[in-house]
Amino acid sequence: MPEPSKPDTSDDANTSESKPKAEAVETQESKAKAEDPEPTKASQTQESKAEAVKSEAEDSEPKAKAAKEDKESKAIASKPEDEADSEPEKEIVEAGKISQWLTQNGFEHEFLGRDHEGVEILKVDREFLIPFATALYAYGFNYLRCQGGYDVGAGEDLVSVYDLTKLSDNADRPEEVRVKVFLPRADPKIASVYWIWKTADFQERETYDMYGIVYEGHPNLKRLLMPEDWVGWPLRKDYISPDFYELQDAY
């Protein structure tokens, strides 16, 4: 007699075994899904914060620039007017006593200021040198202490300079003045003051010898230090020294 067939429980066993596994997988997936939103939210929060900081920085740049410009404009506006006007006033030099006296008497000139010892420096055109010098002599400058010259620069003017002193009895410090005449390099001619101050004799000759300034009306204008046939004016800034010097007989 055949044995009764047993019910096949393999599928049920497999099913029962697979159910816990499936439930475990689903549990893990659900946990993963539950855990995923948290980092997503954190990253979104960080990105939003970064964008907020960036936008705030972009907004603050024009504000800072505007604040800086406003501060500078206020500083300029708050600068005292007296301080702004005082700078040009410093350049204005008040004319000295001698310059004022010459101006009052109609002798045109330019006041160049004072030297380190307080001596007035006056500039006059060469056309007016003789009447100007005569006025200074009448003022009391009876002594031509020094007459000389200098070269402003290569290609520029030559200058004839006169240092005058007012000599008088019992003077603690004689009054002084300096006169300058600027001459064009191409035509350095000027009237001699020998007929006003005789001390100009050798001094004008030396200036002529070194710089080539011609003093018209001088009684004996010729070289003083260099030989008569010397070429050029040794103290000019564009003077070129010769390669050799010719020996000459001494008389």
C-alpha positions in Angstrom: 0.0 0.0 0.0 1.5 3.3 -1.1 2.6 5.8 1.5 0.6 8.9 1.8 2.3 11.9 0.2 3.7 14.4 2.6 2.9 18.0 2.1 5.7 20.0 0.5 6.8 22.6 3.0 10.0 23.7 1.2 8.4 26.8 -0.4 6.8 27.8 2.9 10.1 27.4 4.6 11.8 29.4 2.0 9.1 32.0 2.2 9.2 32.1 5.9 13.0 32.4 5.8 13.0 35.1 3.1 10.4 37.2 4.9 12.7 38.1 7.8 15.5 38.9 5.4 13.2 41.1 3.3 11.9 42.8 6.3 15.5 43.4 7.4 16.4 44.9 4.0 13.4 47.1 4.1 14.2 48.2 7.6 17.8 49.1 6.5 16.5 51.0 3.4 14.0 52.9 5.6 16.7 53.7 8.0 18.9 54.9 5.2 16.1 57.0 3.8 15.4 58.4 7.2 19.1 59.2 7.7 19.6 60.8 4.1 17.5 63.9 4.6 19.5 65.1 7.6 22.8 65.6 5.7 20.9 67.0 2.7 19.3 69.6 5.0 22.7 70.4 6.6 24.3 70.9 3.1 21.4 73.0 2.0 21.7 75.1 5.2 25.5 75.6 4.6 25.0 76.6 1.0 22.2 79.1 2.0 24.5 80.5 4.6 27.4 80.9 2.1 25.1 82.6 -0.4 23.8 84.9 2.3 27.4 85.8 3.4 28.4 86.4 -0.3 25.4 88.6 -1.0 26.0 90.5 2.2 29.7 91.1 1.2 28.6 92.2 -2.3 26.1 94.6 -0.7 28.7 95.9 1.8 31.3 96.8 -0.9 29.3 99.7 -2.4 28.3 100.8 1.0 31.9 100.9 2.2 33.0 102.7 -0.9 30.2 105.3 -0.5 31.1 105.7 3.2 34.8 106.3 2.3 33.9 108.9 -0.4 31.6 110.6 2.0 34.3 110.7 4.7 36.8 112.2 2.2 34.3 114.8 1.0 33.6 115.7 4.6 37.3 116.0 5.4 37.8 118.4 2.4 34.7 120.4 3.3 35.8 120.7 6.9 39.3 122.0 5.9 39.5 125.6 7.1 39.5 128.2 4.3 42.3 130.1 6.0 44.5 127.1 5.8 43.8 126.6 2.1 44.4 130.3 1.3 47.6 130.4 3.5 49.7 128.3 1.1 49.8 130.9 -1.8 50.3 133.6 0.7 53.6 132.0 1.9 55.0 132.5 -1.7 54.4 136.2 -1.6 57.5 138.0 -0.3 57.1 141.5 0.9 59.5 144.0 -0.8 62.3 145.4 1.3 62.9 149.0 2.2 65.2 149.8 -0.7 63.0 148.1 -3.2 60.0 150.1 -1.9 62.0 153.4 -2.2 63.0 152.6 -5.8 59.4 151.8 -6.7 58.1 155.0 -5.1 60.5 157.0 -7.2 59.6 155.3 -10.5 62.5 152.9 -11.0 61.2 149.7 -12.4 62.7 146.4 -11.1 61.9 143.0 -9.7 62.4 142.1 -6.1 63.9 138.6 -5.9 63.9 138.3 -2.1 66.8 138.3 0.4 69.9 136.1 0.8 70.8 134.2 4.0 72.1 137.5 5.5 69.0 139.5 4.7 70.5 141.4 1.8 67.9 142.5 -0.7 68.3 141.1 -4.2 67.0 143.3 -7.1 66.6 142.4 -10.7 66.7 145.2 -13.4 66.7 145.2 -17.2 70.0 146.2 -18.8 68.4 149.2 -20.5 67.7 150.8 -17.1 70.9 149.8 -15.3 72.6 153.2 -15.5 69.7 155.3 -14.1 69.0 152.5 -11.6 72.6 152.5 -10.4 72.6 156.3 -10.3 69.5 156.2 -8.0 71.2 153.7 -5.7 74.3 155.9 -5.5 72.1 158.9 -4.6 70.4 156.7 -2.0 73.8 156.3 -0.3 75.4 153.2 -1.9 78.8 154.8 -2.5 80.9 151.7 -2.6 80.8 148.9 -5.2 82.2 146.1 -3.0 82.1 143.4 -5.6 81.2 143.0 -9.3 81.1 139.6 -10.9 79.1 137.3 -13.1 77.8 133.7 -13.4 76.3 131.4 -16.0 72.8 130.2 -15.3 73.3 127.1 -17.5 74.4 125.9 -20.9 72.3 127.8 -23.4 70.7 130.1 -20.8 71.4 133.6 -19.6 74.5 135.2 -18.3 74.2 137.3 -15.2 76.1 140.4 -14.2 76.0 141.0 -10.4 76.7 144.1 -8.3 77.1 144.1 -4.5 76.7 147.6 -3.2 77.5 148.9 0.3 76.4 152.1 2.0 79.5 153.4 3.8 79.0 156.0 6.5 80.7 157.1 9.7 79.9 155.2 13.0 77.8 152.6 11.2 77.5 149.3 13.2 76.5 147.4 10.1 76.6 149.1 6.7 73.4 148.7 4.6 73.8 146.4 1.6 72.0 145.6 -1.6 72.6 143.2 -4.6 71.7 144.0 -8.2 71.4 141.4 -10.9 71.1 141.9 -14.7 70.2 138.9 -16.8 71.7 139.0 -20.3 71.0 136.9 -23.4 73.8 134.5 -24.2 73.8 135.5 -27.8 74.2 139.2 -27.0 75.7 139.7 -23.6 76.2 143.5 -23.7 75.6 145.9 -20.9 76.7 149.5 -20.0 79.7 149.8 -17.7 79.2 151.3 -14.2 82.8 152.5 -14.1 81.7 156.1 -14.3 79.7 155.7 -11.1 82.0 153.4 -9.1 85.6 153.4 -10.2 86.2 150.0 -8.5 84.3 148.5 -11.4 87.5 148.9 -13.5 89.3 145.6 -13.0 86.2 143.7 -11.8 84.4 144.3 -15.1 87.5 143.3 -17.0 87.7 140.0 -15.1 84.0 139.3 -15.7 84.5 140.0 -19.4 87.6 137.7 -19.5 85.8 134.8 -17.8 82.2 135.1 -19.2 82.5 137.2 -22.3 80.1 139.9 -21.0 80.9 143.1 -22.9 80.8 146.2 -20.7 80.2 149.1 -23.1 81.8 152.4 -22.2 84.6 150.8 -20.1 87.8 152.8 -20.6 90.1 149.7 -21.1 88.0 146.5 -21.6 90.5 143.7 -22.4 91.4 140.4 -20.9 92.8 140.4 -17.4 93.8 136.8 -16.6 93.9 135.0 -20.0 96.2 135.9 -22.9 94.7 138.4 -25.4 94.5 135.8 -28.1 92.7 133.2 -25.9 89.7 131.6 -27.6 86.5 131.2 -25.5 85.3 132.2 -22.0 86.7 129.7 -19.4 83.9 130.0 -16.8 81.0 129.5 -19.1 79.3 126.1 -18.5 79.5 125.2 -22.2 83.2 126.0 -22.4 85.4 123.2 -23.9 89.0 123.2 -22.7 91.6 122.9 -25.4 93.6 119.8 -25.8 96.9 121.7 -25.4 98.1 125.1 -24.2 100.5 127.1 -26.2 103.4 128.6 -24.3 103.8 132.3 -24.8 106.5 134.8 -23.9 106.0 136.8 -20.8 106.4 140.5 -21.1 
